[in-house]
Amino acid sequence: MRFPPPLGRGARVALVAPAGPLRDARELEIARVQAESLGWEPVIGEHALARTGYLAGDDAERARDFNTALRDERIDGIWCLRGGYGTMRLLEIVDFDAMRRRPKTLIGYSDITALHSAFGRCADVVTYHGPTARSPLSNFSRQSLVHAVTDHRDSCGVADAAQVLRPGRAEGRLVGGNLALLAALCGTPYSPDYTGAILVLEDIGEATYRIDRMLRQLHLCGALSRLAGVAFGQFTGREAEDEGVPALDDLFRDVADAAGVPALTGIPLGHIDDQWTIPLGASAVLDADARTLTVTSA
C-alpha cells in the first residue's frame, strides 16, 4: 500500500460532495475556512452545492467533480464535504488509474467508506478515515487529522474510554469504516481484503438487530475469520429499544470470540466530535490490554 504525499502548507485540496448534499452554502463556507486554517488552498468542486433528491447532484455530476480532482496534477488532496449516501453509485466510474498514477490524500468517513475500500482494493493506496470538511473540527479531531495527513505520524494512541472485549495484541493492516457500507460491499470487487487485518467499525442510527445482521453478513462471507484484530468505535443515534435486547458490547464480544482475535470497543471512531483520523491500509498494532491502537507505518 502506497501513501500519498503529506498535505503541507500550500497544498491544494479539492472540496467535493460525492455522496449526500450540503444543507446550504454556510456548510461549504465552514469547509473552505477549515481548509484554509490548516494551511491548505481549497478548490471547490463545481457541483459542491448541487442537489438531486438525497444526492449531491446526479451521478455524472458527482463523478465529474471527483474524477476532475483525481486527474488534476495541481490537486494534492480530496476532502469530502459530507457522507450521507451515494458513493457506491460511483464506484464503476471512478478513475482508479488516476489515483494509481499519482496517489492523493482522500479524507472522509461514513458513506465515504465505499471509496476507502475501493481505493485500497483497486489502487493500493492508503486513504484516511477522518472528519468530513463541513463539520467544525474539535481540538482532538484536528490534532489527529494533522498527525495523519500532514505529519505522517501515529494519529491514534490510547483509547481512554475503550473497554477490552478480548485481550491480546494484534498486528496488521487497517481496514474498515462504516459497517453498513462494508456489509453492502460484500461480494463485490470493492470489498476490502480482510486477511490479517485490524478491522475498525462504526455506524449511526442502526438498531441492534440490524447491527447483528450486518456483522453476521461479514461473518458468512468469511471476512471475520481472516482478521488479526477488531476495534469497535461508536454506534451513535440509536433509538430506545425494547427490554431484553442484547447490549451492543455483548454482541461485539460474541463477534470477537467467534473470530478469536484481540478486540476493543469504544475507540474514538464514528459520528462523534472527537474522532481519530485512521489511515486505512497502513500497518498498525492493536494492544487490547493497553487499550491502544498504534499506526506503525505512516
Residue pairs with C-beta under 8 A, 6 or more apart in sequence:
1 120
1 124
1 125
1 126
1 173
1 281
1 282
2 103
2 124
2 125
2 126
3 103
3 125
3 126
3 152
3 279
3 282
3 297
3 298
4 76
4 77
4 103
4 104
4 105
4 106
4 125
4 126
5 76
5 103
5 105
6 149
6 150
6 151
6 152
7 13
7 38
7 40
7 76
7 77
7 105
7 149
7 150
8 39
8 150
9 39
9 40
10 39
10 40
10 41
11 39
11 40
11 41
11 76
11 77
12 40
12 41
12 43
12 74
12 75
12 76
12 77
13 35
13 40
13 41
13 42
13 43
13 75
13 76
13 77
13 78
13 79
13 105
14 42
14 43
14 44
14 45
14 65
14 68
14 69
14 72
14 75
14 77
14 78
14 79
15 28
15 31
15 32
15 35
15 42
15 43
15 44
15 45
15 48
15 79
15 81
15 133
16 45
16 48
16 62
16 65
16 66
16 69
16 78
16 79
16 80
16 81
17 45
17 47
17 48
17 50
17 56
17 57
17 62
17 65
17 80
17 81
17 82
18 56
18 62
18 63
18 65
18 66
18 80
18 86
18 87
18 90
18 112
18 115
19 55
19 56
19 62
19 80
19 82
19 83
19 84
19 85
19 86
19 87
19 110
19 111
19 112
20 54
20 55
20 56
20 82
20 83
20 84
20 85
20 86
20 111
21 49
21 50
21 51
21 52
21 54
21 55
21 56
21 57
21 82
21 84
22 28
22 48
22 49
22 56
22 81
22 82
22 134
25 49
27 81
27 82
27 134
28 44
28 48
28 49
28 81
28 134
30 133
30 134
30 135
30 136
31 42
31 79
31 81
31 133
31 134
32 42
32 44
34 133
34 136
34 137
35 41
35 42
35 79
35 133
36 42
38 142
38 145
38 146
38 150
40 77
43 69
43 75
45 65
45 66
45 68
45 69
46 61
46 64
46 65
46 68
47 56
47 57
47 61
47 62
47 64
47 65
48 56
48 65
48 81
50 56
50 57
50 58
50 61
50 62
51 57
52 58
52 61
54 84
54 85
54 86
55 62
55 84
55 85
55 86
55 89
56 62
56 81
56 82
56 84
56 86
57 65
59 86
59 89
59 90
59 93
62 86
62 89
62 90
63 90
63 93
63 94
66 78
66 90
66 94
67 93
67 94
67 95
67 98
69 75
69 78
69 104
70 78
70 94
70 95
70 98
70 99
70 104
71 95
71 98
73 102
75 104
76 104
76 105
77 104
77 105
77 106
77 107
77 149
78 104
78 105
78 106
78 107
79 107
79 108
79 132
79 133
80 106
80 107
80 108
80 112
80 115
80 132
80 133
81 132
81 133
81 134
82 132
82 133
82 134
82 135
83 108
83 109
83 110
83 111
83 112
83 132
83 178
84 110
84 111
85 111
86 111
87 111
87 112
87 113
87 114
87 115
87 181
88 111
88 114
88 181
88 184
88 185
90 115
91 114
91 115
91 118
91 188
91 190
94 115
94 118
96 118
96 119
96 122
96 123
99 119
99 123
99 125
100 123
100 124
100 125
103 123
103 125
103 126
105 127
105 128
105 149
106 112
106 115
106 116
106 119
106 125
106 127
106 128
107 127
107 128
107 130
107 131
107 132
107 133
107 145
107 149
107 277
108 115
108 116
108 128
108 129
108 130
108 132
109 129
109 130
109 131
109 132
109 177
109 178
109 202
109 270
109 275
110 132
110 177
110 178
110 181
110 204
110 271
111 178
111 181
112 129
112 132
112 177
113 129
113 176
113 177
113 178
113 181
113 182
114 181
114 184
114 185
114 190
115 127
116 127
116 129
116 177
116 280
117 175
117 177
117 181
117 182
117 185
117 190
117 191
117 192
117 280
118 190
119 125
119 127
120 126
120 127
120 175
120 192
120 193
120 280
120 281
121 189
121 190
121 191
121 192
121 193
122 189
122 190
124 281
125 281
126 279
126 280
126 281
126 282
127 279
127 280
127 281
128 145
128 148
128 149
128 277
128 278
128 279
128 280
129 176
129 177
129 200
129 269
129 277
129 278
129 279
129 280
130 141
130 144
130 145
130 148
130 149
130 275
130 276
130 277
130 278
131 137
131 141
131 145
131 275
131 277
137 145
138 273
138 274
140 268
140 273
140 274
140 275
141 273
141 274
141 275
141 277
144 155
144 156
144 275
144 276
144 277
145 155
145 277
147 153
147 154
147 155
147 277
148 155
148 277
148 278
148 279
148 295
148 298
149 277
152 298
153 295
153 298
154 294
154 295
154 296
154 298
155 276
155 277
155 278
155 279
155 295
155 298
156 267
156 276
156 278
156 284
156 292
156 293
156 294
156 295
157 292
157 293
157 294
158 290
158 291
158 292
159 231
159 264
159 266
159 267
159 268
159 291
159 292
159 293
160 291
161 266
161 268
162 231
162 264
162 265
162 266
162 267
162 291
163 249
163 264
163 265
163 266
164 263
164 264
164 288
164 289
164 291
165 232
165 249
165 252
165 253
165 256
165 263
165 264
165 265
165 288
166 253
166 256
166 257
166 261
166 262
166 263
166 288
167 262
167 288
167 289
168 229
168 261
168 262
168 288
168 289
169 262
169 285
169 286
169 287
169 288
169 289
170 198
170 228
170 229
170 261
170 262
170 285
170 286
170 288
171 198
171 228
171 283
171 284
171 285
171 286
171 296
172 196
172 197
172 198
172 227
172 228
172 229
172 283
172 284
172 286
173 196
173 197
173 198
173 281
173 282
173 283
173 284
174 197
174 198
174 200
174 278
174 279
174 280
174 281
174 282
174 283
174 284
174 295
175 192
175 193
175 194
175 197
175 198
175 199
175 200
175 280
175 281
176 182
176 192
176 197
176 199
176 200
176 201
176 280
177 200
177 201
177 202
177 280
178 201
178 202
178 203
179 201
179 202
179 203
179 206
179 211
179 214
179 215
180 203
180 206
180 214
182 191
182 192
182 201
182 214
182 218
182 223
183 214
183 217
183 218
185 191
185 192
186 217
186 218
186 221
186 223
187 221
191 221
191 223
194 222
194 223
194 224
194 226
194 227
195 226
196 226
196 227
196 228
197 226
197 227
197 228
198 227
198 228
198 229
198 230
198 231
198 284
198 286
198 293
199 223
199 224
199 227
199 229
199 230
199 231
200 230
200 231
200 232
200 233
200 267
200 269
200 278
200 293
201 230
201 231
201 232
201 233
201 269
202 232
202 233
202 234
202 235
202 269
202 270
202 271
203 211
203 214
203 235
203 270
204 235
204 236
204 237
204 270
204 271
205 236
205 237
205 238
206 214
206 235
206 238
207 238
207 239
207 241
208 238
208 241
208 245
208 246
208 248
208 251
209 245
211 235
211 248
211 251
212 246
212 251
215 224
215 251
215 255
218 224
219 225
219 255
219 258
224 230
224 255
224 258
224 259
225 259
227 259
227 261
228 261
228 286
229 261
229 262
229 263
229 286
229 288
230 255
230 256
230 259
230 261
230 262
230 263
230 264
231 263
231 264
231 265
231 267
231 269
231 286
231 293
232 252
232 263
232 264
232 265
232 266
232 267
233 266
233 267
233 268
233 269
233 270
233 275
234 266
234 268
234 269
234 270
234 271
234 272
235 248
235 270
236 270
236 271
236 272
237 271
248 265
249 265
252 263
252 265
253 263
255 263
256 262
256 263
262 286
262 287
262 288
263 288
264 286
264 288
264 291
264 293
267 276
267 293
268 274
268 275
268 276
269 275
269 276
269 278
276 293
278 293
278 295
279 295
279 298
282 295
282 296
282 297
282 298
283 295
283 296
283 297
284 293
284 294
284 295
284 296
284 297
285 292
285 293
285 294
285 296
286 292
286 293
287 293
287 294
